[in-house]
């Protein structure tokens, strides 16, 4: 079995470390996870939502790789992957719902729109709403987060 060349390993993990060393993405993640863990009121900027989402996607990929390696080493038929990724997903479920509701509020939509994610293609509608620019100035959910 061939191993990853050293230069490729440094390129991948060096850039990953450089990405996470950016204070901005970590600050947005901490804000959503620690300061606004279950805060479903107010508004969230696109940057807050997408930085939190991007951090979670990358964290899930890294955790999946680590859990996959542990599964291969211990021959556990995916139990490490299930436990590690499942626990992380449970830990971020509430803040993910909260930041998504706040993002919908920024586009002047109620959090109930999030229920669209449970029907086919409803997630695509939610995706479009999260990409749209928020309303300028105050709206029914509070002042502009900018």
N, C-alpha and C positions, 0 to 999 in steps of 0.2 A: 504494500500500500504506500503510495507516494504521500509525502507530507507537503504542506503549503510552503513554498519558498519563503525565505526570511524576508526578502524585500516586499513580497506581497502581504505577508503577515503584518509587517510594520506599516505598510500603506493603509491597509484596512483598519487595523486597530488604532494606529496613530491618528488617522482622520476621525475615527469614532471618539477617541479621547479628546481630540481638539474640538469636536462638535459639542461634547458635553462640558468642556471647560468654558464654553461661552457662558458667561454669567446670566445672560438674558433668558435663555431657555430654562435654566434651572430655577431662576427667580419666578418665572411664570408658573412653573410646575409647583414650586413650594407655595405660591400664593393660592393656587387652586386646591392643593392637597391639604395644607395646614390652616391657612387663614379663612378659606371659604369652603371648607369640606362639605357641608350640607346647606350652603346658602343658596336657596332657590329664588331669592328676590334680587332685584336690581338688574344690571345689564353687564354683559361681557363683550369686550372688543373682539374683533376677528383674531387679532394677534394673541390674546389670552387663550382663546379657544384652540387655535391651531398649534400654538407652542405646546400646550398641555397634551393635545392629541398626538403630535409628533413625538414628544418624549415618551408617551405610553406605547406607541407603535414600536419605537426602537427598543424600549425596555422589554417589551414582549418578545421581540425577535432575539435579543440577547439571552433572556431567560429560557426561551425555547431551545436555543443552541446549547446552553449549559445543561439544561435538563436532558436533552437528547444525548449529550456526551455521557452523563451519569447513567442514563438508561442503557447505553451501549456497554459501558464499563461493567455495570452490575447485572446486565441481562434481565432487566426488570419489566420488559414488555410495555413500556410507556407509563409506568406508574409515577416516576419522578416528574415527567412532563405534565401529567395530569395534575399532580399536587402543586407543583411550583407555579405553573401558569394559572391554574384555578385559584390559588390563594391570592396571587397578584391581581387577577381580574376581580375577585370579590373585594379586595382592598380599594380598588379604584372605581368600583361601580357607582357609589353614591356621588363622589366628586365629579365623575364623568356626566352623570345625569344632571347634576347641579350646574355645571358650566355650560352644558348644552341648553338647558332651560334659560339661563341668563343670556346666552347668545341669541336664542329665539326672541327674548325680550328686547334685545338691542335692535332687532328688525321689526319691532312693534307687533310681535305675535305672542300669544299666550303659550305657556309651557305645555298645554294640552296637545299642541301640534306634535309633540314628541311621540305621541301614541301612533302616529303614522308609520313609525318604524316597524310596527308589528304586522303591517300588511304588505303584500308584494309591491315592490317599487316605491314604497313609502319612505324607505331609507334614502332613496335618491332625492326625494323632495326635501327631506331634512338636510341632506348634503348641500343642495342648492341654497336653502335658507341660511346655512352657516357660512356660505361663501359671499352672500350678498352684503353690501355695505349697510351698516346700521343707520337708523334714522338720525338726522341732524338735530341737535338740541335735545330738549326734554321730550319724553313721550310718557305714556301712561304707566310705564314701569320705572321711571326715575330719570335722573339727569344723564347726559351723555357721559360715557366712561372715558372719553378722550381728554 
